[in-house]
Amino acid sequence: MNKLRSLALEQKENAKHGEAFFPVQKYITKLNSDYPVVTTHWHEEAEFTLVTKGSCLYQINLADYEVNAGDLLLIPPLFLHSVLLVSQEELMSETYVFHLNFLGGNSTDVCTTRYLLPMMNQEFSMPCLITPDHPVYNALKTMFVQITSYYNQAAFGYELALKSLFLQTVFLLLPYRTKTVAPDAKVSSEKLKAVLDYIELHYPDSISISELARLCFFSDYHFMRFFKKHMGMTCVEYLNNLRLEKSVELFEQGNSSILEVSLSVGFHNLSYFHRAFKKKYHVTPLAFIRELER
């Protein structure tokens, strides 16, 4: 089992996090001046993260959080979130992505109906950012270290230990829960999810601003302002960035025709694809392919 992956690369909402019977996956995130952002995304799993180096700006469900080394984050299922580097120092973090079904979220006992289902349905939310001055920080930090130890050693029965520790994480934060997000914020979040889903499905095609604006029932002008406000980039910048990431995936899968890859991800001007690829990755597509072949 491949147990260590890069969250910066495998950040999309349709990524497979772990296995069907063990939906837990560890990720190491590294952000620097070349890769300064994990773009806005969402998924059905929760995330438990320890920032081990540097500082960054997390946006979680459209709210901003300044995060520093040593801070912990718990991001509930279905919450939009992104990470942005805010200094020249490299950022490093360790994340465990886990589905609440692993904790019993698909059962019908009192734990599920009273706590896990309301959490999944966003009826309440717990603190997303846990800093060293939080009352349960030390206990959560200890549990995070234990999770890492059990996950890395993978001794017989370690899945039971992980399940127990994730449940304890939820338990410790329950007293600090708050009511669900304001209706306006929830509506904005759902509209943004619909747009991101649509782009994920149709990125190889020609996508117009008007198409995306209609998904939100906005005018083109209102939509462009809405997208830039919550994504930190224009819609065109986001789409081009996604297409470039998809092109890298195709190259890594063994596709060596630059023209075919360019067309298949939605770049119909080869020169523009070359320029955009080099600007983002600091190498040409050909140099990238040759590096993979070494």
C-alpha positions as CSV (number, residue, x, y, z in Angstrom):
1,M,0.0,0.0,0.0
2,N,1.3,3.5,-0.9
3,K,1.0,5.2,2.4
4,L,2.7,8.6,1.8
5,R,1.6,11.1,-0.8
6,S,1.8,14.7,-1.6
7,L,-1.4,16.7,-0.8
8,A,-0.2,19.5,-3.0
9,L,-0.4,17.2,-6.0
10,E,-3.3,15.0,-5.0
11,Q,-5.7,17.7,-3.7
12,K,-8.7,17.3,-5.9
13,E,-12.1,16.4,-4.6
14,N,-12.2,13.2,-6.7
15,A,-8.9,11.8,-5.4
16,K,-9.0,8.4,-3.7
17,H,-8.0,8.8,-0.1
18,G,-6.9,5.4,1.2
19,E,-8.8,2.2,0.5
20,A,-12.4,1.2,0.6
21,F,-12.1,-0.7,3.9
22,F,-9.5,1.6,5.3
23,P,-10.3,5.2,4.1
24,V,-7.3,6.8,5.7
25,Q,-4.4,8.4,3.9
26,K,-1.3,10.2,5.0
27,Y,0.0,13.2,3.0
28,I,3.1,15.4,3.3
29,T,2.6,18.9,1.9
30,K,5.5,21.1,0.9
31,L,4.9,24.6,-0.4
32,N,7.6,27.0,-1.6
33,S,8.1,29.9,-4.0
34,D,7.7,27.5,-7.0
35,Y,4.6,25.8,-5.6
36,P,3.0,28.4,-3.2
37,V,-0.6,27.2,-3.1
38,V,-2.9,24.2,-2.7
39,T,-5.9,25.5,-4.6
40,T,-9.4,25.5,-3.3
41,H,-10.9,22.0,-3.2
42,W,-13.3,19.8,-1.1
43,H,-14.0,16.2,-0.5
44,E,-16.1,13.9,1.6
45,E,-13.3,13.1,4.1
46,A,-12.1,15.1,7.1
47,E,-8.5,16.3,7.5
48,F,-6.3,16.4,10.6
49,T,-3.1,18.4,10.0
50,L,0.0,19.4,11.9
51,V,2.0,22.3,10.4
52,T,5.6,21.4,11.0
53,K,7.4,24.3,9.4
54,G,6.7,27.8,8.1
55,S,3.5,29.8,8.0
56,C,0.6,30.0,5.7
57,L,-3.0,31.3,5.1
58,Y,-5.7,28.6,5.2
59,Q,-9.1,29.5,3.8
60,I,-11.7,27.1,5.2
61,N,-15.3,27.4,4.2
62,L,-14.6,30.9,3.0
63,A,-13.0,32.1,6.3
64,D,-9.3,33.0,6.6
65,Y,-7.0,31.5,9.2
66,E,-3.4,32.5,9.8
67,V,-1.5,29.3,10.5
68,N,2.0,28.8,11.9
69,A,4.4,26.0,12.7
70,G,3.0,23.9,15.5
71,D,-0.6,24.6,14.8
72,L,-3.2,21.8,14.3
73,L,-6.1,21.9,11.9
74,L,-9.2,19.8,11.8
75,I,-11.2,20.4,8.5
76,P,-14.6,18.7,8.5
77,P,-16.0,16.8,5.5
78,L,-17.3,18.9,2.5
79,F,-15.7,22.1,3.6
80,L,-14.0,24.1,0.9
81,H,-10.4,24.7,1.8
82,S,-7.1,26.0,0.3
83,V,-3.6,26.8,1.5
84,L,-1.4,29.8,0.5
85,L,2.2,30.4,1.4
86,V,2.6,33.8,3.0
87,S,6.4,34.1,3.3
88,Q,9.6,33.0,1.6
89,E,10.1,30.2,4.1
90,E,9.1,26.7,3.0
91,L,5.9,25.3,4.4
92,M,5.7,21.7,5.5
93,S,2.8,19.9,7.1
94,E,1.6,16.4,7.8
95,T,-2.0,15.5,7.1
96,Y,-4.3,12.5,7.7
97,V,-7.3,12.4,5.5
98,F,-10.0,10.1,6.8
99,H,-13.6,9.3,6.1
100,L,-16.1,9.5,9.0
101,N,-17.5,6.1,7.8
102,F,-14.2,4.7,9.2
103,L,-15.3,6.0,12.6
104,G,-18.8,4.5,12.2
105,G,-20.4,7.3,10.3
106,N,-22.5,4.9,8.2
107,S,-23.9,3.0,11.2
108,T,-27.1,3.8,13.2
109,D,-25.9,3.9,16.7
110,V,-26.1,6.9,19.1
111,C,-22.5,8.1,18.3
112,T,-23.4,8.4,14.6
113,T,-26.9,10.0,14.9
114,R,-25.9,12.4,17.7
115,Y,-22.4,13.4,16.7
116,L,-21.0,12.2,13.4
117,L,-24.0,12.7,11.1
118,P,-24.6,16.3,12.3
119,M,-20.9,16.9,11.7
120,M,-21.1,15.5,8.2
121,N,-24.3,17.5,7.5
122,Q,-22.7,20.7,8.7
123,E,-25.3,21.2,11.4
124,F,-22.4,22.3,13.6
125,S,-18.7,22.7,13.2
126,M,-15.8,22.3,15.6
127,P,-12.7,24.6,15.7
128,C,-10.8,24.3,12.5
129,L,-7.6,25.9,13.9
130,I,-6.2,24.7,17.2
131,T,-3.2,26.8,18.4
132,P,-1.0,26.1,21.4
133,D,-3.1,28.3,23.6
134,H,-6.2,26.2,23.0
135,P,-7.3,24.2,26.1
136,V,-7.1,20.8,24.3
137,Y,-4.0,21.6,22.1
138,N,-1.6,19.5,24.2
139,A,-3.9,16.5,24.2
140,L,-4.5,16.7,20.5
141,K,-0.8,17.2,19.7
142,T,-0.1,14.0,21.7
143,M,-2.7,12.1,19.8
144,F,-1.4,13.4,16.5
145,V,2.1,12.0,17.4
146,Q,0.5,8.7,18.3
147,I,-1.4,8.6,15.0
148,T,1.8,9.1,13.1
149,S,3.6,6.4,15.1
150,Y,0.8,3.8,14.6
151,Y,0.4,4.7,10.9
152,N,4.1,4.5,10.1
153,Q,4.7,1.2,12.0
154,A,1.5,-0.4,10.7
155,A,1.7,-3.1,13.4
156,F,-1.1,-5.8,13.6
157,G,-4.2,-4.0,14.8
158,Y,-3.0,-0.5,14.2
159,E,-6.3,0.3,12.4
160,L,-8.1,-0.1,15.7
161,A,-5.7,2.4,17.3
162,L,-6.2,4.9,14.6
163,K,-10.0,4.6,14.8
164,S,-9.8,5.2,18.5
165,L,-7.6,8.2,18.2
166,F,-9.7,9.9,15.5
167,L,-12.8,9.4,17.6
168,Q,-11.0,10.9,20.6
169,T,-10.0,13.9,18.4
170,V,-13.7,14.5,17.7
171,F,-14.6,14.0,21.3
172,L,-12.1,16.5,22.6
173,L,-13.3,19.2,20.2
174,L,-17.1,18.6,20.7
175,P,-17.4,21.0,23.7
176,Y,-16.1,23.8,21.4
177,R,-18.5,23.2,18.6
178,T,-20.4,26.1,17.1
179,K,-23.6,26.4,15.1
180,T,-23.5,25.9,11.3
181,V,-22.1,28.6,9.1
182,A,-24.3,31.5,8.2
183,P,-26.8,30.8,5.4
184,D,-25.1,33.3,3.0
185,A,-21.7,31.7,3.5
186,K,-23.2,28.3,3.0
187,V,-24.9,29.4,-0.2
188,S,-21.7,30.9,-1.5
189,S,-19.8,27.7,-0.6
190,E,-22.3,25.5,-2.5
191,K,-22.2,27.7,-5.6
192,L,-18.4,27.6,-5.6
193,K,-18.4,23.8,-5.3
194,A,-20.8,23.6,-8.3
195,V,-18.4,25.7,-10.3
196,L,-15.3,23.7,-9.3
197,D,-17.2,20.4,-10.1
198,Y,-18.2,21.7,-13.5
199,I,-14.7,22.8,-14.3
200,E,-13.3,19.4,-13.2
201,L,-15.6,17.6,-15.5
202,H,-15.3,19.9,-18.5
203,Y,-11.7,21.3,-18.3
204,P,-10.7,19.7,-21.7
205,D,-13.5,21.7,-23.4
206,S,-13.9,25.3,-24.1
207,I,-15.6,26.8,-21.0
208,S,-17.0,30.3,-21.1
209,I,-17.5,32.6,-18.2
210,S,-21.2,32.8,-19.1
211,E,-21.6,29.0,-18.6
212,L,-20.1,29.2,-15.1
213,A,-22.0,32.3,-14.2
214,R,-25.3,30.6,-15.0
215,L,-24.4,27.9,-12.5
216,C,-24.5,30.5,-9.8
217,F,-27.3,32.6,-11.2
218,F,-24.9,35.5,-11.5
219,S,-24.1,38.0,-14.2
220,D,-20.7,37.5,-15.8
221,Y,-19.3,40.5,-14.0
222,H,-20.7,39.4,-10.6
223,F,-19.4,35.9,-11.2
224,M,-15.8,37.0,-12.0
225,R,-15.7,39.1,-8.9
226,F,-17.2,36.3,-6.8
227,F,-14.6,33.7,-8.2
228,K,-11.6,36.0,-7.7
229,K,-12.7,36.9,-4.2
230,H,-13.0,33.3,-3.0
231,M,-10.3,31.6,-5.1
232,G,-7.6,34.3,-5.0
233,M,-7.2,34.1,-8.8
234,T,-9.2,34.6,-11.9
235,C,-11.3,31.9,-13.4
236,V,-9.0,31.7,-16.4
237,E,-5.9,31.4,-14.2
238,Y,-7.6,28.6,-12.3
239,L,-8.6,26.7,-15.4
240,N,-5.2,27.0,-17.0
241,N,-3.6,25.9,-13.7
242,L,-5.8,22.8,-13.6
243,R,-5.1,22.0,-17.2
244,L,-1.4,22.2,-16.5
245,E,-1.7,19.8,-13.5
246,K,-3.7,17.4,-15.7
247,S,-1.0,17.5,-18.3
248,V,1.7,16.6,-15.7
249,E,-0.5,13.6,-14.7
250,L,-0.6,12.5,-18.3
251,F,3.1,12.8,-18.8
252,E,3.7,10.9,-15.6
253,Q,1.4,8.1,-16.9
254,G,3.7,7.7,-19.9
255,N,2.1,10.0,-22.5
256,S,5.0,11.5,-24.5
257,S,3.3,13.3,-27.3
258,I,3.3,17.0,-26.2
259,L,0.7,17.9,-28.9
260,E,-1.7,15.1,-27.8
261,V,-1.4,16.0,-24.1
262,S,-1.8,19.7,-24.9
263,L,-5.0,19.1,-26.8
264,S,-6.4,16.5,-24.4
265,V,-6.3,18.9,-21.5
266,G,-7.8,21.8,-23.3
267,F,-4.8,23.8,-24.7
268,H,-5.4,24.2,-28.4
269,N,-2.4,26.5,-29.0
270,L,0.8,24.5,-28.6
271,S,3.0,27.6,-28.2
272,Y,0.8,28.9,-25.4
273,F,0.9,25.5,-23.7
274,H,4.7,25.6,-23.8
275,R,4.9,29.1,-22.3
276,A,2.3,28.3,-19.6
277,F,4.0,25.0,-18.7
278,K,7.4,26.6,-18.4
279,K,6.1,29.5,-16.4
280,K,4.5,27.2,-13.9
281,Y,7.1,24.4,-13.7
282,H,10.3,26.3,-14.8
283,V,11.0,23.6,-17.4
284,T,9.7,22.9,-20.9
285,P,7.3,20.0,-21.4
286,L,10.1,18.2,-23.3
287,A,12.6,18.6,-20.5
288,F,10.0,17.4,-18.0
289,I,9.4,14.2,-20.1
290,R,13.1,13.6,-20.4
291,E,13.5,14.0,-16.6
292,L,10.7,11.4,-16.1
293,E,12.5,9.0,-18.4
294,R,15.7,9.0,-16.4
